[in-house]
Amino acid sequence: MLNERDSDEQIVRVVLDGQNEKFKFIVKRYQTYIYNIGMRFFGNEDDSLDFTQDVLLKAYTELKSFSGKASFRAWIIKIAYNYGINKIKAAKHDKAEIDDNISGGIGPEKSHFKNEVSDLLKRSIDALPYKYSICLDLYFFMGFKYDEINNITGFPVNTIKSNVRRAKQILREKLRGSMAEDYHEM
């Protein structure tokens, strides 16, 4: 008899064998974690709840593609991360909405400066090669550890460390002489 203490892999096998209702164990186990990833992407409850539901539905529909090479946790996090990145790129959020999220009650002049720096930094990160930007995003903005990034990307841990270090160097060089160079509150 399957229960919530069974491994992810055991639950996946049972669901793939036709006991679809057992996916509830996966939902219960990962919904808060996925919601937290959504909060990092979107910064609000409504979008994060929608994101959580969409990611869990996507994981369910793609369950047969889970090969077991990496842990199920890494597999579902990768789905969530990729889905979040794609949602952000497709959404093209309103500048006013971004300004509201960033300003956080500071004065208009400082808020404008912070928005300019944030936009400059975002554009610079987006311009990085994918192997650098994904490692930087996962490490600094999503808070994952190197071994977790390894599970998500498949990059060796030393490569991840090198990619993060190299990305920081590129950003430092790219932002040298800009208004972002001396701004450390972000």
PELINRA-V220053 format. One record per pair of residues at least 4 apart in sequence whose ideal C-beta (glycine too) atoms are under 7 Angstrom apart, sorted by sequence separation. I is the first residue (numbers start at 1). J is the second residue. If there is no record, write none. Layout:
# PELINRA-V220053
((I & J) (I & J))
This chain:
# PELINRA-V220053
((2 & 6) (6 & 10) (8 & 12) (9 & 13) (10 & 14) (11 & 15) (12 & 16) (13 & 17) (15 & 19) (23 & 27) (24 & 28) (25 & 29) (26 & 30) (27 & 31) (30 & 34) (31 & 35) (32 & 36) (33 & 37) (34 & 38) (35 & 39) (36 & 40) (37 & 41) (38 & 42) (39 & 43) (44 & 48) (45 & 49) (46 & 50) (47 & 51) (48 & 52) (49 & 53) (50 & 54) (51 & 55) (52 & 56) (53 & 57) (54 & 58) (55 & 59) (56 & 60) (57 & 61) (58 & 62) (59 & 63) (70 & 74) (71 & 75) (72 & 76) (73 & 77) (74 & 78) (75 & 79) (76 & 80) (77 & 81) (78 & 82) (79 & 83) (80 & 84) (81 & 85) (82 & 86) (83 & 87) (84 & 88) (85 & 89) (86 & 90) (87 & 91) (93 & 97) (95 & 99) (96 & 100) (97 & 101) (98 & 102) (99 & 103) (106 & 110) (107 & 111) (108 & 112) (109 & 113) (110 & 114) (111 & 115) (112 & 116) (113 & 117) (114 & 118) (115 & 119) (116 & 120) (117 & 121) (118 & 122) (119 & 123) (120 & 124) (121 & 125) (122 & 126) (123 & 127) (128 & 132) (130 & 134) (131 & 135) (132 & 136) (133 & 137) (134 & 138) (135 & 139) (136 & 140) (137 & 141) (138 & 142) (144 & 148) (146 & 150) (147 & 151) (148 & 152) (149 & 153) (155 & 159) (157 & 161) (158 & 162) (159 & 163) (160 & 164) (161 & 165) (162 & 166) (163 & 167) (164 & 168) (165 & 169) (166 & 170) (167 & 171) (168 & 172) (169 & 173) (170 & 174) (171 & 175) (172 & 176) (177 & 181) (179 & 183) (6 & 11) (14 & 19) (15 & 20) (42 & 47) (70 & 75) (93 & 98) (106 & 111) (128 & 133) (137 & 142) (139 & 144) (144 & 149) (150 & 155) (155 & 160) (175 & 180) (176 & 181) (42 & 48) (66 & 72) (138 & 144) (149 & 155) (150 & 156) (175 & 181) (15 & 22) (126 & 133) (150 & 157) (2 & 10) (14 & 22) (15 & 23) (103 & 111) (106 & 114) (125 & 133) (2 & 11) (38 & 47) (39 & 48) (42 & 51) (66 & 75) (38 & 48) (41 & 51) (139 & 149) (147 & 157) (150 & 160) (11 & 22) (103 & 114) (125 & 136) (138 & 149) (146 & 157) (149 & 160) (2 & 14) (99 & 111) (102 & 114) (35 & 48) (38 & 51) (102 & 115) (11 & 25) (35 & 49) (38 & 52) (135 & 149) (138 & 152) (146 & 160) (11 & 26) (146 & 161) (99 & 115) (102 & 118) (35 & 52) (59 & 76) (8 & 26) (34 & 52) (134 & 153) (2 & 22) (59 & 79) (4 & 25) (31 & 52) (34 & 55) (58 & 79) (34 & 56) (4 & 28) (55 & 79) (31 & 56) (55 & 80) (58 & 83) (135 & 160) (139 & 164) (55 & 83) (135 & 163) (136 & 164) (27 & 56) (54 & 83) (135 & 164) (132 & 163) (136 & 167) (131 & 163) (135 & 167) (51 & 84) (132 & 166) (133 & 167) (132 & 167) (51 & 87) (23 & 60) (132 & 170) (128 & 167) (128 & 170) (37 & 80) (41 & 84) (37 & 81) (30 & 76) (34 & 80) (38 & 84) (16 & 63) (37 & 84) (41 & 88) (124 & 171) (15 & 63) (16 & 64) (124 & 174) (12 & 63) (124 & 175) (12 & 66) (43 & 101) (120 & 178) (9 & 68) (121 & 180) (12 & 72) (120 & 180) (117 & 179) (9 & 72) (116 & 179) (117 & 180) (8 & 72) (8 & 73) (121 & 186) (117 & 183) (118 & 186) (117 & 186) (81 & 152) (78 & 152) (77 & 152) (74 & 151) (74 & 152) (71 & 151) (70 & 151) (40 & 141) (40 & 142) (37 & 142))
